[in-house]
C-alpha cells in the first residue's frame, strides 16, 4: 500500500522532532587537519595524490619530550602573562621581544634570521620566556623540541658508542622544526661537548632551522668559547638577541635586601 501525503508528512515531522531532541553528535578530532589518521593526502600539480605524515605526529613527539624534560609540572602554567617585569624596562623590553618573535615566527621561519637568543644575568627569567615562546608556538601547531643542554649532552655522550642510538637521539635535535636549547654551556664544557654542539648548531645553520637559545653566556663569551659555534648562533639570531645585564634583574634576589 502506497502511503498518502499526510502520512509521509507526519512521519517526516516526527523524524525532524526526534532529530531536534537527539541531535547527532559531531565527531571531535584531536587533529582536525588529518582527522587523527596521522596522514595527509594532497593532489600535486600533476594531479598525482601524495601522502605525507601529518605535523601533529611531530607536535605530539615534541610535547612528549617537553613532558619528559622535568618541566612538565610548570610548563602548563608558564606563559607571557606570568612573566613578571617588576616595572623594569629591560625586562619589559625582553618580554615584548619574545612575544614579537613568536607572533612573527611564520613570517621569519624561512629567513636567515629566524632564531632567538636570550642570554646573560642569572635569574632574569630567560627559561621562563623560552618556555613561553615554545608553548605559544605549539599552540599554533608548530612543534618545538626541548633540549636541556647539560642533560642532553650527557645522554648523547653515553650513546656515542651505539651508532643507532646516537643517531636516533641526535636526530631529534638536528631536524626538529624548532629547537629550544636551554642553559647552553652550563657547567664546564669539554672538547667532546664542543664537537657535539657544533654538529647540532652547524646542521641547523646550514639547513636554516630555527633555534631558541637561553644561556648565562653573553655574546662575546660565546665567540670566545668557539667562534664557529658562536658566530652561527649570533648570525641566525640577529634582531632577536636579548642580553640581560645586572644583578638587579635577578628575581631570586628580590626581597632579600641585598
C-alpha positions as CSV (number, residue, x, y, z in Angstrom):
1,X,0.0,0.0,0.0
2,X,1.3,3.4,-1.0
3,X,1.4,5.9,1.8
4,X,-0.5,9.1,1.3
5,X,0.9,12.6,1.5
6,X,-0.4,13.3,5.0
7,X,1.2,10.0,6.3
8,X,4.5,10.9,4.8
9,X,4.3,14.4,6.2
10,X,3.5,13.1,9.7
11,X,6.5,10.7,9.6
12,X,8.8,13.5,8.4
13,X,7.7,15.8,11.1
14,X,8.2,13.1,13.7
15,X,11.7,12.3,12.4
16,X,12.6,16.0,12.4
17,X,11.3,16.4,16.0
18,X,13.3,13.3,17.1
19,X,16.4,14.7,15.5
20,X,15.9,18.0,17.3
21,X,15.6,16.3,20.6
22,X,18.5,14.0,20.0
23,X,20.9,15.7,17.5
24,X,23.7,13.5,16.1
25,X,26.9,14.1,17.9
26,X,29.6,15.8,15.9
27,X,32.9,13.9,15.8
28,X,35.7,15.9,17.6
29,X,39.2,15.2,16.3
30,X,42.4,15.9,18.2
31,X,43.8,17.0,14.8
32,X,41.2,18.4,12.5
33,X,43.7,18.5,9.6
34,X,44.3,14.8,9.4
35,X,41.2,13.7,11.4
36,X,43.5,11.7,13.6
37,X,44.6,9.5,10.8
38,X,48.2,10.9,11.1
39,X,48.3,11.0,7.2
40,X,47.7,14.0,5.0
41,X,46.9,13.4,1.3
42,X,47.1,16.1,-1.3
43,X,46.9,16.3,-5.1
44,X,50.0,17.8,-6.6
45,X,50.3,20.0,-9.7
46,X,50.5,16.9,-11.9
47,X,47.3,15.5,-10.5
48,X,49.0,12.8,-8.5
49,X,47.8,12.0,-5.0
50,X,50.6,12.1,-2.5
51,X,50.6,11.2,1.2
52,X,52.7,12.6,4.0
53,X,52.9,12.3,7.7
54,X,50.8,15.0,9.4
55,X,52.6,17.6,11.5
56,X,50.5,16.5,14.5
57,X,52.8,13.5,14.9
58,X,55.9,15.7,15.3
59,X,53.9,18.0,17.6
60,X,52.9,15.2,19.9
61,X,56.5,14.0,20.0
62,X,57.6,17.5,20.9
63,X,55.1,17.7,23.7
64,X,56.2,14.3,25.0
65,X,59.8,15.4,25.1
66,X,58.7,18.6,27.0
67,X,56.8,16.4,29.5
68,X,59.7,14.1,30.0
69,X,62.2,17.0,30.4
70,X,61.3,17.7,34.0
71,X,59.5,20.9,33.1
72,X,56.1,19.2,33.0
73,X,54.9,20.5,36.3
74,X,55.4,24.1,35.4
75,X,55.0,24.1,31.6
76,X,51.2,24.2,31.6
77,X,51.3,27.5,33.6
78,X,54.2,29.2,32.0
79,X,53.2,32.0,29.7
80,X,53.9,35.6,29.0
81,X,51.3,36.8,31.4
82,X,53.0,35.1,34.3
83,X,56.4,36.7,33.4
84,X,56.8,39.5,36.0
85,X,58.8,42.5,34.9
86,X,58.5,44.4,38.3
87,X,58.3,47.6,36.3
88,X,61.8,47.2,35.0
89,X,62.2,48.5,31.4
90,X,64.8,45.9,30.4
91,X,62.6,43.0,31.5
92,X,59.6,44.6,29.8
93,X,61.5,45.0,26.6
94,X,62.7,41.4,26.8
95,X,59.2,40.2,27.3
96,X,57.9,42.2,24.3
97,X,60.7,41.0,22.1
98,X,59.9,37.4,23.0
99,X,56.2,38.0,22.2
100,X,57.1,39.6,18.9
101,X,59.3,36.6,18.0
102,X,56.5,34.1,18.4
103,X,53.9,36.3,16.8
104,X,56.0,36.8,13.7
105,X,57.5,33.4,13.6
106,X,55.8,32.2,10.5
107,X,57.0,35.2,8.6
108,X,60.6,34.8,9.6
109,X,60.9,31.0,9.8
110,X,62.3,30.6,6.3
111,X,64.6,33.7,6.5
112,X,68.2,33.8,7.7
113,X,67.4,35.5,11.0
114,X,64.8,33.0,12.3
115,X,66.3,32.2,15.8
116,X,66.2,33.9,19.2
117,X,68.9,34.2,21.8
118,X,68.2,35.1,25.5
119,X,71.4,35.5,27.4
120,X,73.2,37.0,30.4
121,X,72.1,37.6,34.0
122,X,71.2,34.6,36.2
123,X,67.6,34.7,37.4
124,X,66.2,37.2,34.8
125,X,63.6,34.7,33.6
126,X,65.3,33.5,30.4
127,X,64.0,30.0,30.7
128,X,60.5,31.3,31.5
129,X,60.5,33.3,28.3
130,X,61.9,30.4,26.3
131,X,59.2,28.1,27.5
132,X,56.5,30.7,27.0
133,X,57.6,31.1,23.4
134,X,57.7,27.3,22.9
135,X,54.2,26.9,24.4
136,X,52.7,29.6,22.2
137,X,54.4,28.1,19.1
138,X,52.9,24.7,19.9
139,X,49.5,26.3,20.4
140,X,49.9,27.3,16.7
141,X,50.7,23.6,16.0
142,X,54.4,24.3,15.5
143,X,56.5,21.6,17.1
144,X,59.3,22.6,19.4
145,X,61.8,20.1,20.7
146,X,63.2,20.9,24.1
147,X,66.9,20.3,24.7
148,X,68.1,20.8,28.3
149,X,71.8,21.3,27.4
150,X,73.6,19.6,30.2
151,X,71.4,16.5,30.4
152,X,71.1,16.2,26.6
153,X,74.9,16.4,26.0
154,X,75.4,13.8,28.7
155,X,72.9,11.5,27.2
156,X,74.4,11.9,23.7
157,X,77.9,11.1,25.0
158,X,76.6,8.0,26.8
159,X,75.2,6.8,23.4
160,X,78.3,7.7,21.3
161,X,79.4,4.1,21.0
162,X,76.0,2.9,19.9
163,X,75.7,4.3,16.4
164,X,72.0,3.6,16.1
165,X,71.1,5.0,19.5
166,X,73.3,8.1,19.0
167,X,71.8,8.8,15.6
168,X,68.3,8.4,16.9
169,X,69.0,10.8,19.9
170,X,70.9,13.3,17.7
171,X,68.2,13.3,15.0
172,X,65.7,14.8,17.5
173,X,67.9,17.9,17.8
174,X,69.2,18.1,14.3
175,X,65.9,18.1,12.4
176,X,63.3,19.4,14.8
177,X,61.3,22.2,13.2
178,X,62.2,24.4,16.1
179,X,64.9,23.5,18.7
180,X,64.9,25.1,22.1
181,X,68.3,24.8,23.8
182,X,68.0,25.7,27.5
183,X,71.0,26.7,29.6
184,X,73.6,26.4,26.8
185,X,77.2,25.9,28.0
186,X,76.0,25.3,31.6
187,X,78.9,23.7,33.6
188,X,82.3,23.1,32.2
189,X,82.1,22.1,28.6
190,X,84.6,19.6,27.4
191,X,86.1,19.1,23.9
192,X,83.6,16.3,23.2
193,X,80.8,18.7,24.3
194,X,82.1,21.2,21.8
195,X,82.1,18.7,18.9
196,X,78.6,17.5,19.6
197,X,77.3,21.1,20.0
198,X,79.0,22.1,16.7
199,X,77.3,19.2,14.9
200,X,73.9,20.4,16.0
201,X,74.4,24.1,15.5
202,X,76.1,23.7,12.1
203,X,73.5,21.3,10.8
204,X,70.7,23.7,11.8
205,X,72.7,26.7,10.5
206,X,73.2,25.1,7.0
207,X,69.6,24.0,6.8
208,X,68.1,27.2,8.1
209,X,66.3,25.6,11.0
210,X,65.2,27.9,13.8
211,X,66.6,27.8,17.4
212,X,65.5,29.3,20.7
213,X,68.6,29.5,23.0
214,X,68.9,30.5,26.6
215,X,72.3,30.8,28.3
216,X,74.1,32.7,31.0
217,X,76.9,33.3,28.5
218,X,76.9,36.7,26.8
219,X,77.5,37.1,23.0
220,X,81.2,38.0,23.4
221,X,81.8,34.9,25.6
222,X,80.0,32.7,23.1
223,X,82.6,33.8,20.5
224,X,85.4,33.2,23.0
225,X,84.1,29.7,23.7
226,X,84.1,28.8,20.0
227,X,83.9,31.3,17.2
228,X,82.4,28.9,14.7
229,X,79.5,28.0,17.1
230,X,79.1,31.5,18.5
231,X,79.1,33.3,15.1
232,X,76.5,30.9,13.7
233,X,74.2,31.4,16.7
234,X,74.6,35.2,16.6
235,X,74.1,35.4,12.8
236,X,70.8,33.4,12.9
237,X,69.6,35.4,15.9
238,X,70.3,38.9,14.6
239,X,67.5,41.2,15.5
240,X,66.2,38.7,18.2
241,X,69.0,38.9,20.7
242,X,68.3,39.9,24.3
243,X,71.2,40.4,26.7
244,X,70.3,40.7,30.4
245,X,72.8,42.7,32.4
246,X,73.0,43.4,36.1
247,X,72.1,41.5,39.3
248,X,69.1,43.9,39.8
249,X,67.3,41.7,37.1
250,X,67.7,38.6,39.3
251,X,64.2,38.0,40.6
252,X,65.5,35.4,43.0
253,X,67.3,38.1,45.0
254,X,64.2,40.3,45.3
255,X,63.1,41.0,48.9
256,X,66.4,39.7,50.3
257,X,67.7,43.2,51.0
258,X,71.0,42.5,49.1
